[in-house]
């Protein structure tokens, strides 16, 4: 009996793989499609048949290949016998020699068995198209990058994630300021009233995700959020057929600090949202406590592509359920400076024309020219920086507001205390 699972077509016996677009398993040979219940029933029947017909005494076989310390190094493909090199976290793969889809169930036994998973919904063609669209409109993309990106090598991967739920309780203090201004004669009088606002409340966060794989960049995985948890199903290794899969090698304890930061920031933001009636509000201090928690181990679908351009590695990820892209494109700094300078020049020339129209010859002065030059440069810098920022959608998540149960928010204590008042005056004429 093999330790490697191959899901076979109940009709012809050829390999079958899970297709997210049809929510079923499709035969690679006869194109027959089966739902999960049909495949499991056929698998169970084949297992019963094999067990009842095997009347020979044999030593137990083991297709997993381990080193001298017992660590898994790979396994033998049950279809062609080829040795496939793999690390311990591997759970599903494809044989590079015969194309056989294989699942290693031992990788997900015991504490490595996921609680839930989201099956792939988008196929490889959709992933390729999404990546092409991600390139479009990127004005700073180097010439030739999109042409040599090896898009055919996109791989579907089930990535291990920890889904963390908790009730958080927090205290936060804020400084609220109200400003009054009046003018009398050539003077402007300003009065500021400062208040100390204190808020105490609690709220529930559900299934904040954090990837549990060292091989996956945290920024890239954060950039794929959010997943739609309505599609969560109980773990079934049949969904792995046709995709790669790794078990976690980053523990729940190791990702808790990332989750804590997100929850803490979101609690403060939610409490600050209740501080109203002020012209400005500044956060002063806070404390946050976690009263309860729940941790779920999940496998979530991700399309991955890693490519090289000018000897630099670039990676891209796509949410296999929603199609959201996360990645960092290379920036052509020559194009960056071209857009910065050209935009600045256009703004400068437009400003010169407006000064000539409305100010005449008297509108030009050294001070005015310097101001126009600075403002034009600032606009050019802002435009070029915006183009540069658009080249990356991978970003570390710092809040967890998406996972907040808004109905659970309870403000138990609210107080606003007047602290002090500030006055000053200024000469109106001096500001003209």
N, C-alpha and C positions, 0 to 999 in steps of 0.2 A: 504494500500500500504506500503510495507516494505522499510525501509531506508537502508537495506543491500542488495547489489546486488549479486545474484548467477547466473553465466552464465550456462545455461542449454543446453543440446544437443537438436538440432532441430529435431533429429530422434526419440530419446527415452525419453528425459526429464531428464536424469541423469546428474550429474555435469560434466562440462568440464573444462579443464585447458590448459593454453598456453604452447606449447612445442617449445622451441627455435630451436631444430634440424630440425623440419619440418616447422617452421615459421607459425604455425597455431594452432588452438585449437582442442584438442583431447578428445573424450568422454572416461571417465574412465570405462564405462560399456560395450558399444558396439564397442568401438575402432574406431568409425567414426571420420573423420578429416574434419574440416571446416576452411575456411579462415576468416579473420576478417570481410569482407563485408557480408558474409553469416550469421555469428553470429549476427551482428548488425541488419541485416534485420529481422531475426527471433525474436530478442529482441523487435524491434519496433512493429512488428506485434502482439506479445504477449501483449505489453503494450496497444496498441489500442483496442485489444479484451477485455482486463480486464477493461479498462475504459468504453467501450460502454456497457458492460454487468453488471456493478455495478450500480444498481438502488436504493440502500438503503442509508439512511442518517446516517452517523456515525461521531463520533468525530475523529479528526485526531489522528492517532497512532504514536508512536515514539519508535523505537526499540533500540535507543541509551540509555545507562544507565549513568546518571550523578549524581554527588554528590550534596550536598546542595548548593554549590557555582556555580553549572552549569558546572563544569568541567567533561569531559567524563571519566568514569571509565571502561567502557566496552560496550558490546552489546549482544543482544539475537540472537542466531543462528536461522535463519528462517526455517531451515530444521528440527531440533530436539528440539528447544526451550531452549538449554543449555545457561547459562550465561557465556560469555567469558570475562575475565578480560583483560583490555588493557589500555594503557596510551593515552594521547591526540594525540600523533604523529602517532599512528597506522593508517594505511590506507588499509592494506590487510592482511589476516591471514587465518588459517585453523582451523576449529573446532576440538578440541582434542577428542571429543566424537563421532562424526559421520563422520569426515573427510571432511566435506563440505568446499569448497573453498568460501571465502567471501571477498567482497570488500566494504569498507566503503567510499562512494563517498564524504560525507561531510568533510572528512579529507583533501580533495584536492579541496575544493571550494574556490572561490575568490583568495586571494593573495597566497594561498597554491596550486593553480593549476599549475602544471609544464608546461613549454613551450614546452620542447622536452624530449625524452627519447630514450634509446637504449634497445631493447628487448633482453632477454636472448638468447644466441646462443648455449651454452654448457649445457648439461643436468647433472643431479646429478651423473650419472655413470662416466662421463668425469671428474667431479670435484673430485670424490673419487680416480680415477686413477692418476690425476695430483698430489694429495696430497701424494699418495704412491711414485710417482717418486721424489717428493720433499725430501722425507726421504732418498732416495737412495744415496749412496756415502758420507753420512754425518758421518765421522769417529768418531766424538765426541758425537754422539747421545747415550744417556744412554740405556743400554740393557732393553728391555721390553717396551720402550715407544711406538714404532710403533704398538705393539700388542694390546695395550689397549687404543687406541686413540678415540674410539666411532665414527668412521668415518660414520656410518649410520645416525648420527644426523646432518649431514651437511644440512644447510638451505639456500635456495635461497632468497635473499633479494634485493629489489630495494632501493638503498641508494640515498638520496637527495644530489645533488651536485650543486654548483654554478659554472657556466662557465663564466669567466671574460675576456673580450676583451678590449684592450686599445691601443692607440698610445702613445709611450713614447719618450721623447726627453731628451738627456743627454749631459753633458760636463764632460770630464775626462782628467786628466793629468797623464803622465807616465814618468818615468826616464829610458831613453835608454842608455846603456853603450856598447862601443866598446873597446876591449882590444887588444893591440899589445905587443908581447913578442919577444925579441931577446937575443941571447947569444954571449958573447965576452969574450974569455979567460975563467976564472973561475967565471964569473959574469953572472947573468940573469937580464936583464933590462925589466921592465914592464911599459906600458903607458896605462892609461885609459882615454877615452874621454866621458864625461857625457853630455847628451842632455835632454832638456825638451820637451816632445812631448804632444801636446794638440789636442784633437779630440772633435768635436761637431757633433752630428747626431741625427736622429730620426728613429723609426721603429715601426712596427705594430705587436702586439701579439694577437692571436685569441684563445678564449675558453680555457684559463688556468683553470683547475679544482681545486676545493677545496670542500671537503665534508661539508655538512650542518647538520650533526647529532652528537649530544653529545655522543651517544652510540658508535660511531665508532672512533677508534684511528686514529689520523691524519697520523701517520707514516705508518700504515697499508694501508690506502687509497692512500697515495702518492705512495706507493710501487706497486700499481696496474697499474699505468700509463705506457704507454698511452692507452686511448680508441680510437677506430677507429670511427671518427665522420661521416664517410660516411654512417654509419648505423643509424644515428639519424632519428627519425620519430616524428611526432606530438604526443602529449600525448593522450593516449587512455587507460582507466582503464581496458579494456579487457585483456591487456598484463599482468595485475597483477594476473590474475586467476592462482592459483597454487603456488604463491610465497608470501612472506611477503613483506610489504612495509611500510615505515615510511615517514611522511612529515618532512620538515626541522624544527629544533629547535635551529639552529645557523643561525643568519641572515647574509645577504650578507655583511653588514657593519662589522660584527665581523670577517669575513674571509679575509677582504681586506688587513690587515697587512701582512698576510701570502703571499698573491699574490704580494703585493708591494715589499717584500724582493726578491722574485723570479725574478720579472721584473727588479728590480734595479741591481741585480747581473748579469743578462743576458745582460743588456744594456752595463755595464762596460766590460764584456767579449767580446761583439761584437765590441766595440770601440777599445779594446786592440788588437783585431785580425788585425786591420789595421796598427798597429805600427810595421813596418818591417825595416830590414836593421841593426839590432842591435844584439850583442852577447847575451845580456840579457835585459829584460824589467821588471820594477817594477812599480806597481800601486801606485800612490801618493794620489790622491784626486778625488772626483767626485760629481756631483749633477744630479738628475734625476727628470723630471717633467712629469706628465700625462696630455695630452692635451684633450683626449676624452675617453669615456668608454662605454661598453655595457655589461649588466648583463643578463644572461639567467638562468632559474631555470630548472634543468634536473634531471631525475631519471635514474641511471645507475645500471646495473646488477652485483651483487656480491654474490658469494657463501661463507658462513661463517661457521666456526667450532670453538667452544670453548671447551676445554677439560682440565682435571686436571691430573697432574702427581706429585706424592709425595707432595700433598696438595698445589701445585702451579698451577695457571690457565695459560693456553697457548691458544692463539687465532691464527687462520689462516684465510686468505681471498684469494679468487681466482676471478680474473676478469671473469665474466660470459660471456664475449664476446671473449676475446683473450686467456684465460687460464693461464695468468700470476699469479704466487703465491706470496703472501706477508705474512710473518710471522716470528716468532722467536722461534727456537727450543731450548730445554734445552741443556746445555753443561755439559758433564761428565768431571769434572776437573781432575779426576784420569787419564782418557785417554789423556787429554790435556798435563799433565806433562809427561806421557809416551812417547808421540810423540815428545815433546820438547827435552827430555833427549836422547832418542834413536837416533834422527836425529843428535843431537850435537855429540854424541859418534861416529856415523858412519863417520861424516865429520872429526872429530879429528883423527880417525884411518887412513882414506884415506890420510890426510895431513902428518901423520907420515910416511906412506909408501912412499909417493912422496919425502919427505925430505931424507929418507934413500937411495932411488934410485939415486936421482940427486945431493944430497949434501954430501952423505957419513956421516961418524962420525963427520966431521967438521960442518955439517949443523945443528946440535943440539946445542942449547944454551938456557939459561933461558929466554932470551928475546923472542927468536923464539917460544918457547913453550907457553909463555904467549899470544903472538899474535895469535897463532894457536888456543889456547883455547878460546880466546875472539871471534874470527871469527866463530869458530864452534858453540859456544853458540848463536851468533847472527843469524846464519843460522837456527839453531834449533828453536829459538824464532820466526823467520819470518815464518817458515813453520807451526808451531803450531798456530800462530796468524791468518794465512790465513785459516786454518781449522775452527778456531773459528768464523771468520768473515762470512764464508760460511753458518753458522747456522742461519743467519738472513738476510732476504731480505726486511724487513721493515725499511725504512729510510726516514727522513724528506726531501722533495724536496727543494733544495735551488736555483735552476735556472729554467728558463722557455724556454730554447732554443728550446725544442721540438715544442713549439707553436708559434715560431717566423716565420712570413712571410718574408722569405729571400729576396723576390723581393721588399719588402717595405723599406729595409735598405738604408738610404741616409746619406752620410757624407757631411755635409755642410761646415765644417771648419776643416782644417788640417794644423798644423804648427809644425816644429821641430827646436828648437833653441839650439845652442851650449851654454853650461853653464860654464864648467871648465874642467881642465885636471889634472890628478894625475900621478906622477912618483915615482917609487921606484926600488931598486936593491937588489939582494940577492946573497949570496955566493952559487954557485952550489954545491961545495964540502960538505957544511954543511947539504945539504938535502939528501945526499946519505947514 
